[in-house]
C-alpha cells in the first residue's frame, strides 16, 4: 500500500509540475501547437500510469493490459516502477523547460501572420490536388498486392500489408504523407477563403478517398497526424468554425478513428457484415475509448521493461542506426539494429506482433538518464526553432513564413509519432514532419500583395 501511495503522489507531483510548465509556455507563446503537442507527449509518457495504478490497486481486469503483460512482462508497483515514473516525469519537464527557453524573447507568430492574411493568401490548388491524386493512385498500386493477399488468405489488410514483404512499402508510406499533407494544407486554406466551393468539394472527395483507403488498411496514424495538423493550421490562419461545426468535425474524427480501430483486424470481405455489430456496441460510442487503447500502455511500459530486465546500455546504437539509414541499402546492406529491435529481443517480445518503445525509454537504453534529458532538449530545439523562425523580428518573406507555419503545425502533430520510437525517428520527423509539408506549401504558394512582414506593419485586432 505504501508503494501505491508513493506512486500516486509521485505521478500527481510530476503531472502538476508539467501542467504548470505548459501554462507558462502558453503565456509566453499563446501557441496551441505546443500545448496540444505536449499533451500528446504526456499521453504516451505518463497517462498510462494512471490506468495501470488504478487496475493494480482495484484488481480489475483489462484486456489490453493483460495481453501486454502476457506478451511482454508483468508489472509490479515497486521501486522500479517509481523510477519509471520519475524518468518519464524528468523527460516531460525537460522538454517543457527547454521549449520555454526557446520561446523567451520571441514575438508571437500569429501577430506576424496577420498582415499576410490581410494581403491575401493564395495557393495554386490545382497543383496540390494533382499531387494528392497522383500520390493516392501510386500508393494504391504499390500496396495492391496486400489487398489481393488479404482476400485470398482471409486475413485483414492491416496484417497482410505488414507481414508481406514489399520492397515498395516505404514509398507507399511516403506517398500517404505527401497526399494527406496536400489535402490538409489545401483544405485549410479553402476553408479560410470560403468562396472556393469547387476546390473545397475536390479536396473533400480526395480526403474521403484517402480515409477509405487508409481505413481499409487499418492505418490511423497518417490520418491522425493530418487531422491534428489541419486543426492547428486552421487556428493559426484565423479560421473560426463555431460551436456547431466544431462538434460536427470532432464527431466525424471520432467516428473515423473508432471505426478503423474496430475493424482493422477484420477480414476485408467481412468488414461490411460486421458493421452492424460494431455500430450497436456501447463500447464503440464510448468517448474515452480513444484514450484507453493499448498503444499508450505499451509505450509507457517499455521503460519499466528496460529497468526491470536490467537491459544493458547500447552506448549510441540509435545514432549509429541514424547514420546507417542515410546510406542506401544497396550500398550499406543490412541495417544495424534499432532501439526497438534491441529492446524487443531483450524482453522476449514475440516476433509475430509489434509493440512500442517510448522515445525516452530508447534514449535511456542508449546512455541512461543523461540521454533522456538530452533527447528532450534536442527535440525542443528543433520544435522551438520552427516557432522562433516565424517569430523573428527581422522582415520575413511571405514565401518562407507561410510554409514554415505549415511545417510548425505538422511538426507539432508529429510529436506523438516520435514518442512511439527511439531517436531513430528524427529522420522521419525532419523529412515527413517538416520538410515535406514545407516544400509542398512552398510549391503551391502564389505571390502576395504584401511581400514581407515587418514589426511596424503589425495590425492588432
DRENBANU-51975 format. One record per residue (C-alpha): x negated, y negated, z negated. Coordinates in Angstrom, 3 decimals, decimal comma, always signed. Last residue first. Example, Ala and Ser with C-alpha at 12.3 -4.5 7.8 and 13.67 -1.06 7.14 Angstrom:
2
[atom [-13,670; +1,060; -7,140]]
[atom [-12,300; +4,500; -7,800]]
//
This chain:
461
[atom [+7,272; -43,421; +33,767]]
[atom [+3,551; -44,094; +33,750]]
[atom [+2,072; -45,117; +37,057]]
[atom [-1,632; -44,593; +37,492]]
[atom [-3,283; -46,588; +40,262]]
[atom [-5,897; -48,143; +37,995]]
[atom [-7,085; -44,653; +36,979]]
[atom [-7,863; -43,826; +40,609]]
[atom [-6,221; -41,332; +42,935]]
[atom [-7,322; -40,897; +46,499]]
[atom [-5,860; -40,623; +49,986]]
[atom [-2,459; -42,081; +49,221]]
[atom [-0,433; -41,730; +52,435]]
[atom [-1,048; -38,064; +52,078]]
[atom [-2,789; -35,720; +54,520]]
[atom [-1,491; -32,178; +55,034]]
[atom [-2,093; -29,252; +52,690]]
[atom [-1,749; -25,754; +54,148]]
[atom [-5,434; -24,820; +54,355]]
[atom [-6,146; -26,473; +50,995]]
[atom [-3,324; -24,559; +49,389]]
[atom [-4,590; -21,242; +50,753]]
[atom [-8,153; -22,002; +49,646]]
[atom [-7,195; -22,891; +46,077]]
[atom [-4,842; -19,897; +45,756]]
[atom [-7,653; -17,592; +47,000]]
[atom [-10,486; -19,167; +44,981]]
[atom [-8,866; -19,197; +41,525]]
[atom [-7,030; -16,061; +40,351]]
[atom [-7,925; -13,706; +43,180]]
[atom [-11,598; -14,582; +43,670]]
[atom [-12,682; -16,014; +40,317]]
[atom [-10,415; -13,815; +38,220]]
[atom [-11,194; -10,744; +40,368]]
[atom [-14,915; -11,159; +39,726]]
[atom [-14,379; -12,058; +36,080]]
[atom [-12,627; -8,705; +35,582]]
[atom [-15,927; -6,931; +34,930]]
[atom [-15,868; -8,776; +31,608]]
[atom [-13,574; -5,959; +30,473]]
[atom [-10,009; -5,117; +31,306]]
[atom [-6,423; -5,839; +30,293]]
[atom [-7,211; -9,316; +28,953]]
[atom [-8,200; -10,488; +32,439]]
[atom [-4,681; -9,692; +33,657]]
[atom [-3,240; -11,621; +30,693]]
[atom [-5,222; -14,735; +31,750]]
[atom [-4,109; -14,582; +35,405]]
[atom [-1,187; -16,963; +34,817]]
[atom [-3,612; -19,590; +33,529]]
[atom [-5,913; -19,019; +36,515]]
[atom [-2,888; -19,351; +38,813]]
[atom [-1,888; -22,692; +37,310]]
[atom [-5,460; -24,027; +37,418]]
[atom [-5,861; -22,878; +41,046]]
[atom [-2,690; -24,750; +42,009]]
[atom [-3,966; -27,884; +40,293]]
[atom [-7,274; -27,421; +42,110]]
[atom [-5,412; -27,262; +45,414]]
[atom [-3,627; -30,531; +44,526]]
[atom [-6,719; -32,472; +43,432]]
[atom [-9,105; -31,479; +46,198]]
[atom [-7,134; -32,591; +49,256]]
[atom [-5,828; -35,516; +47,204]]
[atom [-9,368; -36,766; +46,782]]
[atom [-10,067; -37,833; +43,230]]
[atom [-11,494; -41,164; +42,075]]
[atom [-13,635; -40,713; +38,944]]
[atom [-11,915; -40,337; +35,570]]
[atom [-11,732; -36,558; +35,857]]
[atom [-8,543; -34,919; +34,570]]
[atom [-8,106; -32,632; +37,553]]
[atom [-11,679; -31,370; +37,235]]
[atom [-11,284; -31,220; +33,454]]
[atom [-8,491; -28,655; +33,679]]
[atom [-10,359; -26,411; +36,098]]
[atom [-13,404; -26,726; +33,840]]
[atom [-11,316; -25,636; +30,853]]
[atom [-10,440; -22,285; +32,417]]
[atom [-14,023; -21,542; +33,455]]
[atom [-15,488; -22,819; +30,168]]
[atom [-12,795; -21,051; +28,127]]
[atom [-13,571; -17,730; +29,830]]
[atom [-17,232; -18,138; +28,940]]
[atom [-16,410; -19,128; +25,346]]
[atom [-14,190; -16,087; +24,764]]
[atom [-16,865; -13,755; +26,101]]
[atom [-19,497; -15,454; +23,929]]
[atom [-17,397; -14,933; +20,801]]
[atom [-16,807; -11,256; +21,637]]
[atom [-20,442; -10,855; +22,728]]
[atom [-21,628; -11,986; +19,296]]
[atom [-19,288; -9,435; +17,693]]
[atom [-20,955; -6,448; +19,359]]
[atom [-23,099; -6,353; +22,492]]
[atom [-21,381; -4,342; +25,240]]
[atom [-18,618; -2,473; +23,385]]
[atom [-17,692; -5,732; +21,667]]
[atom [-17,153; -7,368; +25,064]]
[atom [-15,027; -4,402; +26,122]]
[atom [-12,923; -4,743; +22,964]]
[atom [-12,519; -8,476; +23,602]]
[atom [-11,274; -7,812; +27,153]]
[atom [-8,863; -5,153; +25,928]]
[atom [-9,174; -1,641; +27,273]]
[atom [-6,118; -0,290; +28,993]]
[atom [-4,815; +3,201; +29,795]]
[atom [-4,848; +5,434; +32,859]]
[atom [-3,376; +8,921; +33,059]]
[atom [-4,595; +12,220; +34,515]]
[atom [-8,137; +11,681; +33,242]]
[atom [-7,044; +12,210; +29,646]]
[atom [-8,721; +9,843; +27,158]]
[atom [-11,497; +11,545; +25,192]]
[atom [-12,487; +8,563; +23,037]]
[atom [-15,997; +8,241; +24,538]]
[atom [-14,896; +9,022; +28,106]]
[atom [-12,157; +6,421; +28,022]]
[atom [-14,535; +3,804; +26,595]]
[atom [-17,228; +4,410; +29,195]]
[atom [-14,675; +4,363; +32,023]]
[atom [-13,089; +1,203; +30,583]]
[atom [-16,445; -0,574; +30,310]]
[atom [-17,379; +0,041; +33,949]]
[atom [-19,512; +2,955; +35,129]]
[atom [-22,090; +2,143; +37,797]]
[atom [-20,707; +2,139; +41,328]]
[atom [-21,648; +4,878; +43,786]]
[atom [-23,467; +3,883; +46,971]]
[atom [-25,201; +0,499; +46,816]]
[atom [-25,447; -0,272; +50,544]]
[atom [-22,249; +1,253; +51,941]]
[atom [-20,556; +0,353; +48,661]]
[atom [-21,069; -3,352; +49,365]]
[atom [-23,177; -5,239; +46,772]]
[atom [-21,381; -7,747; +44,520]]
[atom [-19,941; -4,849; +42,529]]
[atom [-23,430; -3,917; +41,315]]
[atom [-23,934; -7,307; +39,687]]
[atom [-20,585; -7,069; +37,916]]
[atom [-21,301; -3,464; +36,888]]
[atom [-24,645; -4,504; +35,408]]
[atom [-22,931; -7,306; +33,517]]
[atom [-20,383; -4,824; +32,176]]
[atom [-23,156; -2,402; +31,160]]
[atom [-24,771; -5,137; +29,062]]
[atom [-26,027; -3,378; +25,978]]
[atom [-23,811; -0,267; +26,091]]
[atom [-23,119; -0,294; +22,358]]
[atom [-22,497; +3,145; +20,853]]
[atom [-18,944; +4,334; +20,174]]
[atom [-18,342; +4,847; +16,460]]
[atom [-15,033; +6,673; +17,064]]
[atom [-13,251; +4,423; +14,565]]
[atom [-14,749; +1,216; +15,972]]
[atom [-14,292; +1,969; +19,673]]
[atom [-10,827; +3,422; +19,067]]
[atom [-9,791; +0,400; +16,986]]
[atom [-10,903; -1,845; +19,851]]
[atom [-8,724; +0,068; +22,320]]
[atom [-5,592; -0,012; +20,162]]
[atom [-4,660; -3,580; +21,118]]
[atom [-4,885; -2,846; +24,847]]
[atom [-2,824; +0,330; +24,466]]
[atom [-0,235; -1,436; +22,306]]
[atom [+0,138; -4,325; +24,742]]
[atom [+0,650; -1,903; +27,621]]
[atom [+3,048; +0,369; +25,689]]
[atom [+6,036; -1,918; +26,073]]
[atom [+7,624; -3,970; +23,306]]
[atom [+7,587; -7,452; +24,832]]
[atom [+9,732; -6,691; +27,879]]
[atom [+12,125; -4,649; +25,746]]
[atom [+12,999; -7,643; +23,570]]
[atom [+15,693; -8,803; +25,989]]
[atom [+17,536; -5,447; +25,625]]
[atom [+19,502; -5,073; +28,866]]
[atom [+17,760; -1,847; +29,901]]
[atom [+18,026; -0,446; +26,358]]
[atom [+21,826; -0,636; +26,496]]
[atom [+21,826; +1,748; +29,447]]
[atom [+24,617; +1,182; +31,945]]
[atom [+22,267; -0,366; +34,512]]
[atom [+19,786; +2,509; +34,376]]
[atom [+22,433; +5,233; +34,558]]
[atom [+23,946; +3,617; +37,649]]
[atom [+20,517; +3,091; +39,201]]
[atom [+19,718; +6,813; +39,053]]
[atom [+21,150; +7,709; +42,456]]
[atom [+19,352; +4,830; +44,143]]
[atom [+15,992; +5,814; +42,659]]
[atom [+16,274; +9,497; +43,583]]
[atom [+14,875; +9,364; +47,103]]
[atom [+11,808; +7,467; +45,922]]
[atom [+11,181; +9,742; +42,967]]
[atom [+11,261; +7,981; +39,608]]
[atom [+8,264; +6,784; +37,595]]
[atom [+8,547; +3,112; +38,574]]
[atom [+12,319; +3,100; +37,996]]
[atom [+12,727; +1,587; +34,520]]
[atom [+9,698; -0,705; +34,696]]
[atom [+10,692; -1,993; +38,142]]
[atom [+14,249; -2,666; +36,978]]
[atom [+13,051; -4,379; +33,810]]
[atom [+10,774; -6,712; +35,775]]
[atom [+13,483; -7,540; +38,324]]
[atom [+16,212; -8,175; +35,735]]
[atom [+14,009; -10,333; +33,506]]
[atom [+12,915; -12,463; +36,465]]
[atom [+16,513; -12,929; +37,585]]
[atom [+17,657; -13,772; +34,046]]
[atom [+14,929; -16,390; +33,693]]
[atom [+15,808; -17,941; +37,073]]
[atom [+19,520; -18,077; +36,207]]
[atom [+18,860; -19,494; +32,735]]
[atom [+16,595; -22,185; +34,158]]
[atom [+19,145; -22,993; +36,837]]
[atom [+21,837; -23,565; +34,215]]
[atom [+19,650; -25,623; +31,869]]
[atom [+18,225; -27,998; +34,457]]
[atom [+15,640; -27,131; +37,077]]
[atom [+13,428; -30,197; +36,854]]
[atom [+10,412; -30,156; +39,189]]
[atom [+7,671; -32,539; +38,056]]
[atom [+4,816; -31,099; +40,106]]
[atom [+3,168; -29,722; +36,965]]
[atom [+6,416; -28,044; +35,897]]
[atom [+6,822; -26,438; +39,323]]
[atom [+3,214; -25,248; +39,191]]
[atom [+3,669; -23,678; +35,767]]
[atom [+6,828; -21,859; +36,854]]
[atom [+5,175; -20,671; +40,053]]
[atom [+2,066; -19,442; +38,216]]
[atom [+4,233; -17,420; +35,830]]
[atom [+6,226; -15,899; +38,715]]
[atom [+3,128; -15,126; +40,798]]
[atom [+1,388; -13,456; +37,843]]
[atom [+4,477; -11,352; +37,059]]
[atom [+4,998; -10,336; +40,692]]
[atom [+1,399; -9,154; +41,011]]
[atom [+1,574; -7,197; +37,745]]
[atom [+4,917; -5,548; +38,278]]
[atom [+3,840; -2,874; +40,746]]
[atom [+6,242; +0,085; +40,756]]
[atom [+5,617; +0,829; +44,441]]
[atom [+9,318; +0,386; +45,228]]
[atom [+9,223; -2,844; +43,229]]
[atom [+6,204; -4,015; +45,220]]
[atom [+8,138; -3,668; +48,478]]
[atom [+11,475; -4,920; +47,145]]
[atom [+9,853; -7,950; +45,493]]
[atom [+7,711; -8,740; +48,523]]
[atom [+10,753; -8,677; +50,786]]
[atom [+12,796; -10,814; +48,368]]
[atom [+9,997; -13,385; +48,261]]
[atom [+9,858; -13,333; +52,060]]
[atom [+13,590; -13,986; +52,270]]
[atom [+13,386; -16,777; +49,678]]
[atom [+10,469; -18,367; +51,508]]
[atom [+12,445; -18,424; +54,758]]
[atom [+15,525; -19,808; +52,995]]
[atom [+13,481; -22,609; +51,425]]
[atom [+11,929; -23,466; +54,775]]
[atom [+15,390; -23,903; +56,278]]
[atom [+16,630; -25,898; +53,255]]
[atom [+13,773; -28,404; +53,376]]
[atom [+15,525; -31,328; +51,685]]
[atom [+14,821; -30,433; +48,055]]
[atom [+11,171; -31,612; +48,351]]
[atom [+10,234; -30,285; +44,896]]
[atom [+11,959; -26,939; +45,503]]
[atom [+10,083; -26,705; +48,793]]
[atom [+6,798; -27,462; +46,982]]
[atom [+7,362; -24,581; +44,556]]
[atom [+8,435; -22,232; +47,356]]
[atom [+5,306; -22,975; +49,364]]
[atom [+2,929; -22,378; +46,458]]
[atom [+4,628; -19,187; +45,284]]
[atom [+5,177; -17,750; +48,769]]
[atom [+1,553; -18,323; +49,775]]
[atom [+0,263; -16,862; +46,493]]
[atom [+2,540; -13,843; +46,968]]
[atom [+1,046; -13,114; +50,375]]
[atom [-2,568; -13,568; +49,290]]
[atom [-2,190; -11,516; +46,116]]
[atom [-0,497; -8,627; +47,914]]
[atom [-3,086; -8,795; +50,694]]
[atom [-5,802; -8,304; +48,086]]
[atom [-4,022; -5,238; +46,706]]
[atom [-3,814; -3,685; +50,185]]
[atom [-7,482; -4,531; +50,807]]
[atom [-8,368; -2,655; +47,620]]
[atom [-6,252; +0,320; +48,710]]
[atom [-7,920; +0,518; +52,135]]
[atom [-10,136; +3,526; +51,373]]
[atom [-7,101; +5,438; +50,180]]
[atom [-7,486; +8,450; +47,891]]
[atom [-4,008; +9,409; +46,742]]
[atom [-3,539; +9,319; +42,979]]
[atom [-2,723; +5,635; +42,670]]
[atom [-0,281; +5,150; +45,550]]
[atom [+1,273; +8,552; +44,886]]
[atom [+1,996; +7,820; +41,240]]
[atom [+3,742; +4,488; +41,931]]
[atom [+5,473; +5,954; +44,987]]
[atom [+7,137; +8,396; +42,618]]
[atom [+6,867; +12,129; +43,205]]
[atom [+8,850; +14,484; +45,467]]
[atom [+5,853; +15,747; +47,418]]
[atom [+7,053; +14,794; +50,895]]
[atom [+8,725; +11,524; +49,900]]
[atom [+5,773; +10,407; +47,772]]
[atom [+3,278; +11,369; +50,490]]
[atom [+5,184; +9,316; +53,064]]
[atom [+5,292; +6,332; +50,709]]
[atom [+1,581; +6,729; +49,963]]
[atom [+0,793; +6,926; +53,698]]
[atom [+2,467; +3,547; +54,143]]
[atom [-0,087; +1,821; +51,904]]
[atom [-2,138; +0,162; +54,645]]
[atom [+0,870; -0,494; +56,893]]
[atom [+2,889; -2,083; +54,082]]
[atom [-0,028; -4,336; +53,118]]
[atom [-0,519; -5,469; +56,708]]
[atom [+3,161; -6,315; +57,156]]
[atom [+3,222; -8,282; +53,897]]
[atom [-0,055; -10,078; +54,611]]
[atom [+1,113; -11,040; +58,118]]
[atom [+4,341; -12,433; +56,638]]
[atom [+2,529; -14,387; +53,912]]
[atom [+0,025; -15,860; +56,382]]
[atom [+2,821; -16,927; +58,738]]
[atom [+4,864; -18,415; +55,901]]
[atom [+1,894; -20,401; +54,619]]
[atom [+1,027; -21,734; +58,062]]
[atom [+4,628; -22,650; +58,893]]
[atom [+4,938; -24,477; +55,595]]
[atom [+2,297; -27,023; +56,577]]
[atom [+2,467; -28,798; +53,243]]
[atom [+3,279; -32,421; +52,448]]
[atom [+3,198; -34,058; +49,030]]
[atom [+4,495; -37,634; +49,359]]
[atom [+2,843; -40,831; +48,192]]
[atom [+4,839; -40,841; +44,955]]
[atom [+3,675; -37,255; +44,392]]
[atom [+0,072; -38,313; +44,759]]
[atom [+0,583; -41,289; +42,450]]
[atom [+1,978; -38,903; +39,792]]
[atom [-0,857; -36,365; +39,918]]
[atom [-3,371; -38,230; +37,745]]
[atom [-0,814; -38,534; +34,967]]
[atom [-0,224; -34,793; +35,169]]
[atom [-3,948; -34,195; +34,785]]
[atom [-4,099; -35,693; +31,275]]
[atom [-7,310; -37,645; +30,892]]
[atom [-10,349; -35,902; +29,423]]
[atom [-12,200; -36,944; +26,279]]
[atom [-11,825; -33,637; +24,449]]
[atom [-10,395; -30,890; +26,673]]
[atom [-13,480; -28,644; +26,824]]
[atom [-13,915; -28,827; +23,054]]
[atom [-10,267; -27,842; +22,571]]
[atom [-10,749; -24,962; +25,024]]
[atom [-13,679; -23,647; +22,961]]
[atom [-11,576; -23,842; +19,778]]
[atom [-8,731; -21,866; +21,360]]
[atom [-11,008; -19,164; +22,810]]
[atom [-12,997; -18,797; +19,599]]
[atom [-9,738; -18,557; +17,626]]
[atom [-8,456; -15,769; +19,874]]
[atom [-11,719; -13,815; +19,656]]
[atom [-12,029; -14,272; +15,892]]
[atom [-8,498; -12,927; +15,464]]
[atom [-9,234; -9,927; +17,670]]
[atom [-12,325; -9,234; +15,561]]
[atom [-10,378; -9,595; +12,301]]
[atom [-7,500; -7,367; +13,400]]
[atom [-9,940; -4,605; +14,361]]
[atom [-11,845; -5,033; +11,091]]
[atom [-8,595; -4,508; +9,175]]
[atom [-8,022; -1,395; +11,303]]
[atom [-11,446; -0,083; +10,354]]
[atom [-10,809; -0,757; +6,667]]
[atom [-7,681; +1,397; +6,797]]
[atom [-4,218; +1,452; +8,346]]
[atom [-4,685; +4,712; +10,235]]
[atom [-4,293; +5,022; +13,985]]
[atom [-4,357; +8,395; +15,714]]
[atom [-6,456; +8,873; +18,855]]
[atom [-5,993; +8,887; +22,644]]
[atom [-3,240; +10,969; +24,240]]
[atom [-1,297; +11,900; +21,106]]
[atom [-1,778; +8,427; +19,639]]
[atom [-0,651; +6,784; +22,873]]
[atom [+2,413; +9,005; +23,221]]
[atom [+3,467; +8,449; +19,615]]
[atom [+3,008; +4,684; +20,035]]
[atom [+5,261; +4,505; +23,104]]
[atom [+7,887; +6,965; +21,829]]
[atom [+8,178; +5,102; +18,543]]
[atom [+9,318; +6,818; +15,355]]
[atom [+9,921; +5,063; +12,065]]
[atom [+7,637; +5,716; +9,087]]
[atom [+8,522; +2,330; +7,642]]
[atom [+4,983; +1,153; +6,941]]
[atom [+3,369; +2,854; +9,946]]
[atom [+6,036; +1,518; +12,291]]
[atom [+5,887; -2,020; +10,880]]
[atom [+2,092; -2,076; +10,910]]
[atom [+2,028; -0,854; +14,513]]
[atom [+4,643; -3,384; +15,616]]
[atom [+2,873; -6,342; +14,014]]
[atom [-0,492; -5,150; +15,342]]
[atom [+0,809; -5,134; +18,919]]
[atom [+1,053; -8,915; +18,835]]
[atom [-2,673; -9,199; +18,124]]
[atom [-4,592; -9,016; +21,387]]
[atom [-2,266; -8,470; +24,353]]
[atom [+0,378; -10,863; +23,028]]
[atom [-2,265; -13,327; +21,815]]
[atom [-3,637; -13,618; +25,357]]
[atom [-0,081; -14,144; +26,607]]
[atom [+0,424; -16,974; +24,108]]
[atom [-2,937; -18,421; +25,165]]
[atom [-1,817; -18,554; +28,798]]
[atom [+1,528; -20,099; +27,880]]
[atom [-0,058; -22,848; +25,792]]
[atom [-2,981; -23,499; +28,143]]
[atom [-0,799; -23,820; +31,232]]
[atom [+1,805; -25,759; +29,249]]
[atom [-0,735; -28,634; +29,185]]
[atom [+0,092; -31,623; +26,988]]
[atom [-3,708; -31,945; +26,858]]
[atom [-4,886; -33,096; +23,433]]
[atom [-1,622; -32,625; +21,556]]
[atom [-1,212; -29,203; +23,196]]
[atom [-4,718; -28,208; +22,100]]
[atom [-3,868; -29,137; +18,503]]
[atom [-0,686; -27,056; +18,709]]
[atom [-2,694; -24,137; +20,108]]
[atom [-5,136; -24,425; +17,205]]
[atom [-2,315; -24,406; +14,660]]
[atom [-0,805; -21,318; +16,318]]
[atom [-4,199; -19,582; +16,189]]
[atom [-4,596; -20,399; +12,500]]
[atom [-1,063; -19,200; +11,707]]
[atom [-1,649; -15,943; +13,583]]
[atom [-5,025; -15,420; +11,903]]
[atom [-3,532; -15,941; +8,453]]
[atom [-0,494; -13,727; +9,187]]
[atom [-2,644; -10,894; +10,513]]
[atom [-4,922; -10,998; +7,486]]
[atom [-1,971; -11,051; +5,089]]
[atom [-0,222; -8,181; +6,878]]
[atom [-3,430; -6,134; +6,901]]
[atom [-4,188; -6,848; +3,237]]
[atom [-0,676; -5,893; +2,177]]
[atom [-0,828; -2,729; +4,278]]
[atom [-4,205; -1,809; +2,802]]
[atom [-2,887; -2,357; -0,741]]
[atom [+0,000; +0,000; +0,000]]
//
